Every structure is written in C-alpha cells, then in structure tokens.
C-alpha cells in the first residue's frame, strides 16, 4: 500500500529557469513524510512518532523538469525497509492529472526515531513497526537503481 499526498506547487518554488528548484523537491517529500508519520501514523496508533524523528539520509533522482501549474503533483510514499532504529521511505513525485503517470522524481529517505528529551536516537516501537508494515514494499526502491 502507498500513501498518496497531493502537493500544491507555489510560484516561489520556481528557479530562474522556470522549473521547480531541486531543493524544493525535498520540501515536497518532507510534506508527504510529515503527513504520513505525524498525521496518518498517529491516527492509526496514537503514540507513534510522538517523540520525534530525524532524517539521516536522502537520495534523490531528478527524472524530468517540472514547471509551474495550478494542479498539484502527487507524492506517493511507501516503506522499503524497517530496521530496529530506522525506517527507509521510498517516494515518487508524479503527475496527478488523469491517466498521465509522468514521474518527475524518485527518492528515498532514511528516518531515525529520536528521543527529544534525551537528545539521542531511539528504537522503533512495536506499534510504529506495525503501522509501517502496512506500507512495506521492499521490492519497490525509492531511488533509481544504476
């Protein structure tokens, strides 16, 4: 199962060449990840990720330029790996327009649960792992394989 997040484009997302700036794509991924981990996960399991999390790694492949438009793009998110103290999330940023499945970006992020009070990483709880397993697809990696 994949989490689907409609993400609006903002005029300020464009660079001097009229494309969405490469850094902005990371913001789109962040918006989808926050919706997944801090809205959806907490609806499923109220204590999930309440202590916080940090990004340990991003990998991103830019496949096509994206120009400004009024329709949102769709960020699809799924889990590719669940470890004891980390989770790897895969993404595709696509058109959400009709039957067009143009993919602009494929990416992955390693997220580490974090104990804000102790200021250190922590292990995933069983409740968090159970939620993440619903979105596990280890056959579909986020970044493009070489």
N, CA, C and O atoms as a GROMACS GRO file, in nm:
protein
  584
    1UNK      N    1   0.085  -0.118   0.000
    1UNK     CA    2   0.000   0.000   0.000
    1UNK      C    3   0.090   0.124   0.000
    1UNK      O    4   0.195   0.126   0.064
    2UNK      N    5   0.047   0.226  -0.071
    2UNK     CA    6   0.119   0.353  -0.076
    2UNK      C    7   0.034   0.465  -0.018
    2UNK      O    8  -0.089   0.465  -0.032
    3UNK      N    9   0.100   0.560   0.045
    3UNK     CA   10   0.034   0.680   0.092
    3UNK      C   11   0.044   0.782  -0.021
    3UNK      O   12   0.151   0.803  -0.078
    4UNK      N   13  -0.068   0.845  -0.053
    4UNK     CA   14  -0.072   0.944  -0.162
    4UNK      C   15  -0.098   1.081  -0.102
    4UNK      O   16  -0.194   1.100  -0.027
    5UNK      N   17  -0.013   1.176  -0.137
    5UNK     CA   18  -0.023   1.312  -0.083
    5UNK      C   19  -0.027   1.412  -0.198
    5UNK      O   20   0.072   1.424  -0.270
    6UNK      N   21  -0.138   1.485  -0.216
    6UNK     CA   22  -0.142   1.589  -0.319
    6UNK      C   23  -0.066   1.713  -0.270
    6UNK      O   24  -0.096   1.767  -0.164
    7UNK      N   25   0.030   1.756  -0.347
    7UNK     CA   26   0.116   1.866  -0.304
    7UNK      C   27   0.105   1.983  -0.403
    7UNK      O   28   0.139   1.969  -0.520
    8UNK      N   29   0.057   2.097  -0.356
    8UNK     CA   30   0.044   2.212  -0.446
    8UNK      C   31   0.180   2.270  -0.482
    8UNK      O   32   0.275   2.265  -0.403
    9UNK      N   33   0.188   2.327  -0.601
    9UNK     CA   34   0.308   2.398  -0.644
    9UNK      C   35   0.286   2.546  -0.614
    9UNK      O   36   0.176   2.598  -0.633
   10UNK      N   37   0.391   2.611  -0.569
   10UNK     CA   38   0.384   2.753  -0.539
   10UNK      C   39   0.472   2.828  -0.639
   10UNK      O   40   0.574   2.776  -0.684
   11UNK      N   41   0.434   2.948  -0.672
   11UNK     CA   42   0.511   3.027  -0.767
   11UNK      C   43   0.655   3.043  -0.719
   11UNK      O   44   0.748   3.045  -0.800
   12UNK      N   45   0.674   3.054  -0.589
   12UNK     CA   46   0.808   3.072  -0.532
   12UNK      C   47   0.893   2.945  -0.541
   12UNK      O   48   1.012   2.949  -0.510
   13UNK      N   49   0.834   2.833  -0.581
   13UNK     CA   50   0.909   2.708  -0.597
   13UNK      C   51   0.998   2.708  -0.722
   13UNK      O   52   1.087   2.625  -0.735
   14UNK      N   53   0.973   2.802  -0.812
   14UNK     CA   54   1.044   2.805  -0.941
   14UNK      C   55   1.181   2.868  -0.928
   14UNK      O   56   1.203   2.958  -0.848
   15UNK      N   57   1.274   2.818  -1.009
   15UNK     CA   58   1.406   2.879  -1.015
   15UNK      C   59   1.414   2.974  -1.135
   15UNK      O   60   1.312   2.999  -1.200
   16UNK      N   61   1.530   3.027  -1.163
   16UNK     CA   62   1.547   3.125  -1.271
   16UNK      C   63   1.518   3.066  -1.409
   16UNK      O   64   1.494   3.141  -1.504
   17UNK      N   65   1.518   2.933  -1.421
   17UNK     CA   66   1.493   2.867  -1.548
   17UNK      C   67   1.347   2.827  -1.566
   17UNK      O   68   1.311   2.767  -1.667
   18UNK      N   69   1.262   2.861  -1.468
   18UNK     CA   70   1.121   2.832  -1.478
   18UNK      C   71   1.082   2.692  -1.435
   18UNK      O   72   0.970   2.648  -1.461
   19UNK      N   73   1.172   2.620  -1.371
   19UNK     CA   74   1.146   2.484  -1.322
   19UNK      C   75   1.137   2.486  -1.170
   19UNK      O   76   1.186   2.578  -1.105
   20UNK      N   77   1.073   2.384  -1.114
   20UNK     CA   78   1.078   2.367  -0.970
   20UNK      C   79   1.224   2.346  -0.932
   20UNK      O   80   1.291   2.260  -0.988
   21UNK      N   81   1.272   2.423  -0.837
   21UNK     CA   82   1.412   2.415  -0.794
   21UNK      C   83   1.439   2.280  -0.728
   21UNK      O   84   1.352   2.225  -0.661
   22UNK      N   85   1.559   2.229  -0.747
   22UNK     CA   86   1.592   2.096  -0.694
   22UNK      C   87   1.571   2.085  -0.543
   22UNK      O   88   1.528   1.980  -0.495
   23UNK      N   89   1.600   2.189  -0.468
   23UNK     CA   90   1.584   2.185  -0.323
   23UNK      C   91   1.438   2.178  -0.284
   23UNK      O   92   1.403   2.119  -0.182
   24UNK      N   93   1.352   2.237  -0.364
   24UNK     CA   94   1.209   2.239  -0.334
   24UNK      C   95   1.151   2.098  -0.336
   24UNK      O   96   1.059   2.067  -0.260
   25UNK      N   97   1.203   2.011  -0.422
   25UNK     CA   98   1.154   1.874  -0.425
   25UNK      C   99   1.171   1.807  -0.288
   25UNK      O  100   1.087   1.726  -0.248
   26UNK      N  101   1.278   1.840  -0.216
   26UNK     CA  102   1.296   1.786  -0.081
   26UNK      C  103   1.186   1.834   0.013
   26UNK      O  104   1.145   1.761   0.103
   27UNK      N  105   1.140   1.957  -0.007
   27UNK     CA  106   1.028   2.007   0.074
   27UNK      C  107   0.901   1.930   0.043
   27UNK      O  108   0.824   1.898   0.134
   28UNK      N  109   0.878   1.898  -0.085
   28UNK     CA  110   0.760   1.819  -0.122
   28UNK      C  111   0.766   1.682  -0.052
   28UNK      O  112   0.665   1.634   0.000
   29UNK      N  113   0.883   1.620  -0.052
   29UNK     CA  114   0.899   1.491   0.016
   29UNK      C  115   0.873   1.506   0.166
   29UNK      O  116   0.808   1.421   0.227
   30UNK      N  117   0.924   1.614   0.223
   30UNK     CA  118   0.905   1.639   0.365
   30UNK      C  119   0.756   1.655   0.399
   30UNK      O  120   0.709   1.600   0.498
   31UNK      N  121   0.683   1.730   0.316
   31UNK     CA  122   0.540   1.749   0.341
   31UNK      C  123   0.466   1.616   0.340
   31UNK      O  124   0.380   1.592   0.424
   32UNK      N  125   0.500   1.529   0.244
   32UNK     CA  126   0.435   1.398   0.236
   32UNK      C  127   0.474   1.311   0.355
   32UNK      O  128   0.390   1.241   0.412
   33UNK      N  129   0.601   1.315   0.394
   33UNK     CA  130   0.650   1.235   0.506
   33UNK      C  131   0.587   1.279   0.638
   33UNK      O  132   0.552   1.196   0.721
   34UNK      N  133   0.574   1.409   0.658
   34UNK     CA  134   0.511   1.461   0.779
   34UNK      C  135   0.364   1.420   0.783
   34UNK      O  136   0.313   1.381   0.888
   35UNK      N  137   0.296   1.429   0.670
   35UNK     CA  138   0.157   1.386   0.665
   35UNK      C  139   0.146   1.237   0.700
   35UNK      O  140   0.054   1.196   0.771
   36UNK      N  141   0.239   1.158   0.650
   36UNK     CA  142   0.240   1.014   0.674
   36UNK      C  143   0.271   0.980   0.820
   36UNK      O  144   0.198   0.903   0.883
   37UNK      N  145   0.379   1.037   0.873
   37UNK     CA  146   0.426   0.997   1.006
   37UNK      C  147   0.356   1.070   1.120
   37UNK      O  148   0.343   1.014   1.229
   38UNK      N  149   0.312   1.191   1.098
   38UNK     CA  150   0.258   1.268   1.210
   38UNK      C  151   0.108   1.288   1.202
   38UNK      O  152   0.048   1.334   1.299
   39UNK      N  153   0.046   1.256   1.091
   39UNK     CA  154  -0.100   1.259   1.084
   39UNK      C  155  -0.153   1.117   1.074
   39UNK      O  156  -0.226   1.070   1.161
   40UNK      N  157  -0.115   1.049   0.967
   40UNK     CA  158  -0.169   0.916   0.941
   40UNK      C  159  -0.125   0.814   1.048
   40UNK      O  160  -0.207   0.737   1.097
   41UNK      N  161   0.003   0.814   1.083
   41UNK     CA  162   0.053   0.719   1.184
   41UNK      C  163  -0.014   0.743   1.318
   41UNK      O  164  -0.047   0.647   1.388
   42UNK      N  165  -0.034   0.865   1.355
   42UNK     CA  166  -0.096   0.895   1.486
   42UNK      C  167  -0.244   0.864   1.486
   42UNK      O  168  -0.301   0.835   1.591
   43UNK      N  169  -0.308   0.869   1.370
   43UNK     CA  170  -0.448   0.827   1.364
   43UNK      C  171  -0.458   0.676   1.384
   43UNK      O  172  -0.550   0.627   1.449
   44UNK      N  173  -0.362   0.602   1.329
   44UNK     CA  174  -0.362   0.456   1.340
   44UNK      C  175  -0.314   0.410   1.477
   44UNK      O  176  -0.367   0.313   1.532
   45UNK      N  177  -0.216   0.477   1.532
   45UNK     CA  178  -0.158   0.440   1.661
   45UNK      C  179  -0.116   0.568   1.731
   45UNK      O  180  -0.014   0.627   1.696
   46UNK      N  181  -0.193   0.611   1.828
   46UNK     CA  182  -0.182   0.746   1.883
   46UNK      C  183  -0.045   0.784   1.937
   46UNK      O  184  -0.014   0.903   1.943
   47UNK      N  185   0.037   0.689   1.976
   47UNK     CA  186   0.167   0.721   2.031
   47UNK      C  187   0.280   0.718   1.927
   47UNK      O  188   0.395   0.744   1.961
   48UNK      N  189   0.247   0.686   1.803
   48UNK     CA  190   0.351   0.673   1.700
   48UNK      C  191   0.424   0.803   1.674
   48UNK      O  192   0.362   0.907   1.652
   49UNK      N  193   0.553   0.796   1.676
   49UNK     CA  194   0.644   0.905   1.640
   49UNK      C  195   0.620   1.033   1.719
   49UNK      O  196   0.654   1.142   1.671
   50UNK      N  197   0.563   1.022   1.838
   50UNK     CA  198   0.538   1.142   1.918
   50UNK      C  199   0.667   1.202   1.974
   50UNK      O  200   0.672   1.321   2.004
   51UNK      N  201   0.772   1.121   1.986
   51UNK     CA  202   0.898   1.170   2.038
   51UNK      C  203   0.980   1.245   1.936
   51UNK      O  204   1.076   1.314   1.971
   52UNK      N  205   0.944   1.233   1.810
   52UNK     CA  206   1.017   1.300   1.704
   52UNK      C  207   1.095   1.203   1.618
   52UNK      O  208   1.100   1.083   1.645
   53UNK      N  209   1.155   1.257   1.515
   53UNK     CA  210   1.238   1.179   1.425
   53UNK      C  211   1.334   1.274   1.354
   53UNK      O  212   1.310   1.394   1.347
   54UNK      N  213   1.442   1.217   1.303
   54UNK     CA  214   1.539   1.296   1.227
   54UNK      C  215   1.568   1.224   1.096
   54UNK      O  216   1.558   1.102   1.086
   55UNK      N  217   1.605   1.301   0.996
   55UNK     CA  218   1.645   1.246   0.868
   55UNK      C  219   1.793   1.215   0.873
   55UNK      O  220   1.874   1.303   0.905
   56UNK      N  221   1.829   1.091   0.842
   56UNK     CA  222   1.969   1.050   0.841
   56UNK      C  223   2.027   1.054   0.701
   56UNK      O  224   2.148   1.072   0.684
   57UNK      N  225   1.942   1.038   0.599
   57UNK     CA  226   1.993   1.032   0.462
   57UNK      C  227   1.880   1.056   0.363
   57UNK      O  228   1.768   1.011   0.382
   58UNK      N  229   1.914   1.130   0.255
   58UNK     CA  230   1.825   1.145   0.140
   58UNK      C  231   1.899   1.095   0.017
   58UNK      O  232   2.020   1.113   0.004
   59UNK      N  233   1.826   1.034  -0.073
   59UNK     CA  234   1.878   1.000  -0.206
   59UNK      C  235   1.768   1.040  -0.303
   59UNK      O  236   1.652   1.002  -0.286
   60UNK      N  237   1.805   1.116  -0.406
   60UNK     CA  238   1.702   1.168  -0.496
   60UNK      C  239   1.753   1.165  -0.640
   60UNK      O  240   1.867   1.202  -0.668
   61UNK      N  241   1.667   1.120  -0.729
   61UNK     CA  242   1.695   1.120  -0.872
   61UNK      C  243   1.593   1.209  -0.940
   61UNK      O  244   1.472   1.186  -0.931
   62UNK      N  245   1.642   1.311  -1.009
   62UNK     CA  246   1.557   1.405  -1.082
   62UNK      C  247   1.542   1.350  -1.224
   62UNK      O  248   1.640   1.340  -1.298
   63UNK      N  249   1.420   1.315  -1.262
   63UNK     CA  250   1.398   1.248  -1.390
   63UNK      C  251   1.350   1.342  -1.500
   63UNK      O  252   1.386   1.324  -1.616
   64UNK      N  253   1.268   1.441  -1.463
   64UNK     CA  254   1.213   1.536  -1.560
   64UNK      C  255   1.196   1.673  -1.493
   64UNK      O  256   1.172   1.681  -1.373
   65UNK      N  257   1.207   1.778  -1.570
   65UNK     CA  258   1.180   1.911  -1.512
   65UNK      C  259   1.030   1.928  -1.489
   65UNK      O  260   0.947   1.876  -1.564
   66UNK      N  261   0.997   2.000  -1.386
   66UNK     CA  262   0.858   2.029  -1.352
   66UNK      C  263   0.841   2.180  -1.354
   66UNK      O  264   0.916   2.252  -1.287
   67UNK      N  265   0.745   2.228  -1.430
   67UNK     CA  266   0.719   2.371  -1.438
   67UNK      C  267   0.590   2.404  -1.362
   67UNK      O  268   0.509   2.316  -1.333
   68UNK      N  269   0.575   2.532  -1.332
   68UNK     CA  270   0.460   2.574  -1.252
   68UNK      C  271   0.329   2.545  -1.324
   68UNK      O  272   0.318   2.556  -1.446
   69UNK      N  273   0.231   2.507  -1.244
   69UNK     CA  274   0.094   2.486  -1.290
   69UNK      C  275   0.004   2.497  -1.169
   69UNK      O  276   0.051   2.499  -1.055
   70UNK      N  277  -0.125   2.504  -1.193
   70UNK     CA  278  -0.219   2.519  -1.081
   70UNK      C  279  -0.256   2.386  -1.017
   70UNK      O  280  -0.292   2.383  -0.899
   71UNK      N  281  -0.247   2.276  -1.091
   71UNK     CA  282  -0.281   2.145  -1.036
   71UNK      C  283  -0.165   2.094  -0.949
   71UNK      O  284  -0.049   2.116  -0.982
   72UNK      N  285  -0.197   2.027  -0.840
   72UNK     CA  286  -0.091   1.972  -0.755
   72UNK      C  287  -0.022   1.852  -0.820
   72UNK      O  288  -0.078   1.788  -0.909
   73UNK      N  289   0.098   1.824  -0.774
   73UNK     CA  290   0.162   1.697  -0.808
   73UNK      C  291   0.119   1.598  -0.700
   73UNK      O  292   0.065   1.637  -0.596
   74UNK      N  293   0.142   1.470  -0.725
   74UNK     CA  294   0.111   1.366  -0.628
   74UNK      C  295   0.243   1.307  -0.579
   74UNK      O  296   0.327   1.266  -0.659
   75UNK      N  297   0.259   1.304  -0.448
   75UNK     CA  298   0.375   1.237  -0.389
   75UNK      C  299   0.326   1.103  -0.335
   75UNK      O  300   0.245   1.098  -0.242
   76UNK      N  301   0.376   0.996  -0.395
   76UNK     CA  302   0.346   0.862  -0.344
   76UNK      C  303   0.459   0.821  -0.252
   76UNK      O  304   0.576   0.840  -0.285
   77UNK      N  305   0.424   0.765  -0.138
   77UNK     CA  306   0.521   0.730  -0.035
   77UNK      C  307   0.493   0.588   0.011
   77UNK      O  308   0.377   0.549   0.028
   78UNK      N  309   0.599   0.510   0.031
   78UNK     CA  310   0.587   0.374   0.084
   78UNK      C  311   0.712   0.342   0.164
   78UNK      O  312   0.811   0.415   0.156
   79UNK      N  313   0.710   0.235   0.238
   79UNK     CA  314   0.822   0.192   0.321
   79UNK      C  315   0.898   0.084   0.247
   79UNK      O  316   0.839  -0.013   0.200
   80UNK      N  317   1.031   0.100   0.236
   80UNK     CA  318   1.113   0.000   0.168
   80UNK      C  319   1.193  -0.086   0.265
   80UNK      O  320   1.236  -0.196   0.231
   81UNK      N  321   1.214  -0.034   0.388
   81UNK     CA  322   1.293  -0.111   0.486
   81UNK      C  323   1.257  -0.065   0.626
   81UNK      O  324   1.247   0.055   0.654
   82UNK      N  325   1.239  -0.162   0.715
   82UNK     CA  326   1.215  -0.132   0.857
   82UNK      C  327   1.328  -0.197   0.936
   82UNK      O  328   1.345  -0.319   0.932
   83UNK      N  329   1.403  -0.115   1.006
   83UNK     CA  330   1.511  -0.165   1.091
   83UNK      C  331   1.471  -0.153   1.237
   83UNK      O  332   1.358  -0.116   1.268
   84UNK      N  333   1.562  -0.184   1.325
   84UNK     CA  334   1.534  -0.172   1.469
   84UNK      C  335   1.523  -0.026   1.511
   84UNK      O  336   1.443   0.008   1.598
   85UNK      N  337   1.604   0.060   1.448
   85UNK     CA  338   1.607   0.200   1.488
   85UNK      C  339   1.604   0.294   1.367
   85UNK      O  340   1.653   0.407   1.375
   86UNK      N  341   1.548   0.249   1.256
   86UNK     CA  342   1.534   0.335   1.138
   86UNK      C  343   1.430   0.278   1.044
   86UNK      O  344   1.394   0.160   1.052
   87UNK      N  345   1.382   0.363   0.957
   87UNK     CA  346   1.289   0.322   0.852
   87UNK      C  347   1.332   0.394   0.724
   87UNK      O  348   1.366   0.512   0.727
   88UNK      N  349   1.329   0.322   0.613
   88UNK     CA  350   1.359   0.382   0.484
   88UNK      C  351   1.229   0.397   0.407
   88UNK      O  352   1.150   0.302   0.394
   89UNK      N  353   1.208   0.517   0.356
   89UNK     CA  354   1.085   0.550   0.286
   89UNK      C  355   1.119   0.576   0.140
   89UNK      O  356   1.217   0.646   0.110
   90UNK      N  357   1.041   0.522   0.048
   90UNK     CA  358   1.056   0.549  -0.095
   90UNK      C  359   0.948   0.645  -0.140
   90UNK      O  360   0.840   0.652  -0.080
   91UNK      N  361   0.977   0.719  -0.247
   91UNK     CA  362   0.881   0.817  -0.299
   91UNK      C  363   0.886   0.820  -0.451
   91UNK      O  364   0.986   0.786  -0.513
   92UNK      N  365   0.776   0.863  -0.509
   92UNK     CA  366   0.771   0.910  -0.646
   92UNK      C  367   0.687   1.037  -0.646
   92UNK      O  368   0.580   1.043  -0.586
   93UNK      N  369   0.737   1.138  -0.715
   93UNK     CA  370   0.659   1.260  -0.736
   93UNK      C  371   0.611   1.252  -0.880
   93UNK      O  372   0.690   1.245  -0.973
   94UNK      N  373   0.476   1.253  -0.896
   94UNK     CA  374   0.414   1.227  -1.026
   94UNK      C  375   0.310   1.332  -1.060
   94UNK      O  376   0.269   1.413  -0.977
   95UNK      N  377   0.269   1.325  -1.185
   95UNK     CA  378   0.150   1.400  -1.224
   95UNK      C  379   0.031   1.336  -1.157
   95UNK      O  380   0.028   1.215  -1.136
   96UNK      N  381  -0.063   1.417  -1.123
   96UNK     CA  382  -0.188   1.365  -1.069
   96UNK      C  383  -0.300   1.389  -1.167
   96UNK      O  384  -0.418   1.382  -1.132
   97UNK      N  385  -0.264   1.417  -1.291
   97UNK     CA  386  -0.361   1.459  -1.391
   97UNK      C  387  -0.410   1.341  -1.473
   97UNK      O  388  -0.337   1.289  -1.558
   98UNK      N  389  -0.531   1.298  -1.448
   98UNK     CA  390  -0.592   1.193  -1.530
   98UNK      C  391  -0.509   1.066  -1.534
   98UNK      O  392  -0.466   1.014  -1.431
   99UNK      N  393  -0.488   1.016  -1.655
   99UNK     CA  394  -0.414   0.890  -1.673
   99UNK      C  395  -0.264   0.912  -1.688
   99UNK      O  396  -0.190   0.815  -1.705
  100UNK      N  397  -0.219   1.036  -1.683
  100UNK     CA  398  -0.077   1.065  -1.702
  100UNK      C  399   0.000   1.027  -1.576
  100UNK      O  400  -0.025   1.081  -1.468
  101UNK      N  401   0.093   0.934  -1.589
  101UNK     CA  402   0.174   0.891  -1.475
  101UNK      C  403   0.318   0.937  -1.489
  101UNK      O  404   0.410   0.865  -1.450
  102UNK      N  405   0.340   1.055  -1.544
  102UNK     CA  406   0.475   1.109  -1.558
  102UNK      C  407   0.540   1.118  -1.421
  102UNK      O  408   0.483   1.176  -1.328
  103UNK      N  409   0.659   1.062  -1.408
  103UNK     CA  410   0.734   1.066  -1.282
  103UNK      C  411   0.844   1.171  -1.296
  103UNK      O  412   0.925   1.165  -1.388
  104UNK      N  413   0.846   1.267  -1.203
  104UNK     CA  414   0.945   1.373  -1.204
  104UNK      C  415   1.065   1.340  -1.116
  104UNK      O  416   1.179   1.375  -1.147
  105UNK      N  417   1.038   1.272  -1.005
  105UNK     CA  418   1.141   1.242  -0.907
  105UNK      C  419   1.116   1.104  -0.846
  105UNK      O  420   1.002   1.065  -0.821
  106UNK      N  421   1.225   1.030  -0.824
  106UNK     CA  422   1.224   0.910  -0.740
  106UNK      C  423   1.324   0.936  -0.630
  106UNK      O  424   1.433   0.988  -0.655
  107UNK      N  425   1.287   0.899  -0.508
  107UNK     CA  426   1.375   0.932  -0.395
  107UNK      C  427   1.356   0.832  -0.282
  107UNK      O  428   1.264   0.752  -0.281
  108UNK      N  429   1.448   0.841  -0.187
  108UNK     CA  430   1.434   0.765  -0.063
  108UNK      C  431   1.494   0.846   0.052
  108UNK      O  432   1.581   0.931   0.032
  109UNK      N  433   1.443   0.818   0.170
  109UNK     CA  434   1.488   0.886   0.291
  109UNK      C  435   1.501   0.784   0.402
  109UNK      O  436   1.412   0.700   0.422
  110UNK      N  437   1.611   0.791   0.475
  110UNK     CA  438   1.626   0.710   0.597
  110UNK      C  439   1.588   0.802   0.714
  110UNK      O  440   1.646   0.909   0.733
  111UNK      N  441   1.489   0.757   0.791
  111UNK     CA  442   1.438   0.832   0.905
  111UNK      C  443   1.471   0.754   1.032
  111UNK      O  444   1.452   0.633   1.039
  112UNK      N  445   1.520   0.826   1.132
  112UNK     CA  446   1.556   0.765   1.260
  112UNK      C  447   1.465   0.824   1.367
  112UNK      O  448   1.461   0.946   1.384
  113UNK      N  449   1.393   0.739   1.441
  113UNK     CA  450   1.315   0.791   1.554
  113UNK      C  451   1.409   0.854   1.656
  113UNK      O  452   1.521   0.806   1.677
  114UNK      N  453   1.364   0.961   1.718
  114UNK     CA  454   1.453   1.038   1.803
  114UNK      C  455   1.384   1.072   1.934
  114UNK      O  456   1.268   1.112   1.936
  115UNK      N  457   1.457   1.055   2.042
  115UNK     CA  458   1.409   1.092   2.175
  115UNK      C  459   1.452   1.236   2.201
  115UNK      O  460   1.570   1.263   2.227
  116UNK      N  461   1.358   1.328   2.194
  116UNK     CA  462   1.389   1.470   2.207
  116UNK      C  463   1.438   1.506   2.347
  116UNK      O  464   1.524   1.592   2.362
  117UNK      N  465   1.385   1.441   2.449
  117UNK     CA  466   1.426   1.471   2.586
  117UNK      C  467   1.570   1.426   2.613
  117UNK      O  468   1.648   1.498   2.676
  118UNK      N  469   1.606   1.308   2.564
  118UNK     CA  470   1.742   1.255   2.586
  118UNK      C  471   1.839   1.297   2.477
  118UNK      O  472   1.960   1.274   2.488
  119UNK      N  473   1.787   1.358   2.372
  119UNK     CA  474   1.867   1.406   2.260
  119UNK      C  475   1.950   1.295   2.198
  119UNK      O  476   2.071   1.309   2.179
  120UNK      N  477   1.882   1.184   2.165
  120UNK     CA  478   1.952   1.073   2.101
  120UNK      C  479   1.851   0.986   2.026
  120UNK      O  480   1.732   0.988   2.054
  121UNK      N  481   1.902   0.909   1.929
  121UNK     CA  482   1.814   0.818   1.856
  121UNK      C  483   1.753   0.713   1.949
  121UNK      O  484   1.807   0.685   2.056
  122UNK      N  485   1.642   0.657   1.907
  122UNK     CA  486   1.576   0.552   1.984
  122UNK      C  487   1.530   0.441   1.889
  122UNK      O  488   1.533   0.458   1.767
  123UNK      N  489   1.488   0.331   1.943
  123UNK     CA  490   1.436   0.220   1.863
  123UNK      C  491   1.290   0.247   1.824
  123UNK      O  492   1.218   0.319   1.894
  124UNK      N  493   1.249   0.188   1.713
  124UNK     CA  494   1.108   0.192   1.676
  124UNK      C  495   1.028   0.109   1.776
  124UNK      O  496   1.074   0.004   1.820
  125UNK      N  497   0.911   0.157   1.811
  125UNK     CA  498   0.823   0.080   1.899
  125UNK      C  499   0.752  -0.028   1.816
  125UNK      O  500   0.747  -0.019   1.694
  126UNK      N  501   0.697  -0.126   1.884
  126UNK     CA  502   0.620  -0.231   1.814
  126UNK      C  503   0.498  -0.171   1.745
  126UNK      O  504   0.460  -0.215   1.636
  127UNK      N  505   0.438  -0.071   1.807
  127UNK     CA  506   0.323  -0.002   1.749
  127UNK      C  507   0.363   0.068   1.618
  127UNK      O  508   0.290   0.061   1.519
  128UNK      N  509   0.477   0.135   1.619
  128UNK     CA  510   0.526   0.203   1.498
  128UNK      C  511   0.558   0.102   1.388
  128UNK      O  512   0.523   0.123   1.272
  129UNK      N  513   0.624  -0.008   1.425
  129UNK     CA  514   0.657  -0.111   1.327
  129UNK      C  515   0.531  -0.170   1.264
  129UNK      O  516   0.527  -0.193   1.144
  130UNK      N  517   0.429  -0.194   1.345
  130UNK     CA  518   0.303  -0.249   1.293
  130UNK      C  519   0.241  -0.154   1.191
  130UNK      O  520   0.193  -0.197   1.087
  131UNK      N  521   0.242  -0.024   1.221
  131UNK     CA  522   0.190   0.074   1.126
  131UNK      C  523   0.272   0.075   0.997
  131UNK      O  524   0.216   0.071   0.888
  132UNK      N  525   0.404   0.079   1.010
  132UNK     CA  526   0.493   0.086   0.893
  132UNK      C  527   0.480  -0.037   0.804
  132UNK      O  528   0.490  -0.025   0.682
  133UNK      N  529   0.458  -0.153   0.863
  133UNK     CA  530   0.446  -0.278   0.785
  133UNK      C  531   0.330  -0.274   0.688
  133UNK      O  532   0.332  -0.341   0.585
  134UNK      N  533   0.226  -0.196   0.720
  134UNK     CA  534   0.112  -0.182   0.629
  134UNK      C  535   0.153  -0.117   0.496
  134UNK      O  536   0.085  -0.136   0.395
  135UNK      N  537   0.261  -0.042   0.496
  135UNK     CA  538   0.307   0.031   0.378
  135UNK      C  539   0.437  -0.026   0.322
  135UNK      O  540   0.500   0.036   0.236
  136UNK      N  541   0.478  -0.142   0.371
  136UNK     CA  542   0.605  -0.202   0.330
  136UNK      C  543   0.594  -0.263   0.190
  136UNK      O  544   0.507  -0.345   0.162
  137UNK      N  545   0.685  -0.220   0.105
  137UNK     CA  546   0.704  -0.279  -0.028
  137UNK      C  547   0.852  -0.275  -0.056
  137UNK      O  548   0.902  -0.180  -0.115
  138UNK      N  549   0.923  -0.380  -0.012
  138UNK     CA  550   1.068  -0.380  -0.028
  138UNK      C  551   1.113  -0.415  -0.169
  138UNK      O  552   1.233  -0.418  -0.198
  139UNK      N  553   1.017  -0.442  -0.257
  139UNK     CA  554   1.052  -0.468  -0.397
  139UNK      C  555   1.058  -0.340  -0.479
  139UNK      O  556   1.112  -0.340  -0.589
  140UNK      N  557   1.002  -0.232  -0.425
  140UNK     CA  558   0.999  -0.104  -0.496
  140UNK      C  559   1.087  -0.005  -0.423
  140UNK      O  560   1.043   0.055  -0.325
  141UNK      N  561   1.210   0.013  -0.468
  141UNK     CA  562   1.300   0.107  -0.404
  141UNK      C  563   1.264   0.248  -0.446
  141UNK      O  564   1.206   0.269  -0.553
  142UNK      N  565   1.298   0.344  -0.362
  142UNK     CA  566   1.264   0.483  -0.391
  142UNK      C  567   1.352   0.542  -0.500
  142UNK      O  568   1.300   0.602  -0.594
  143UNK      N  569   1.481   0.528  -0.490
  143UNK     CA  570   1.572   0.589  -0.587
  143UNK      C  571   1.594   0.493  -0.704
  143UNK      O  572   1.575   0.372  -0.692
  144UNK      N  573   1.632   0.549  -0.813
  144UNK     CA  574   1.653   0.470  -0.934
  144UNK      C  575   1.780   0.388  -0.920
  144UNK      O  576   1.885   0.440  -0.882
  145UNK      N  577   1.771   0.261  -0.949
  145UNK     CA  578   1.891   0.175  -0.945
  145UNK      C  579   1.978   0.202  -1.066
  145UNK      O  580   1.928   0.228  -1.175
  146UNK      N  581   2.108   0.195  -1.046
  146UNK     CA  582   2.201   0.223  -1.156
  146UNK      C  583   2.206   0.107  -1.253
  146UNK      O  584   2.280   0.112  -1.351
   0.00000   0.00000   0.00000
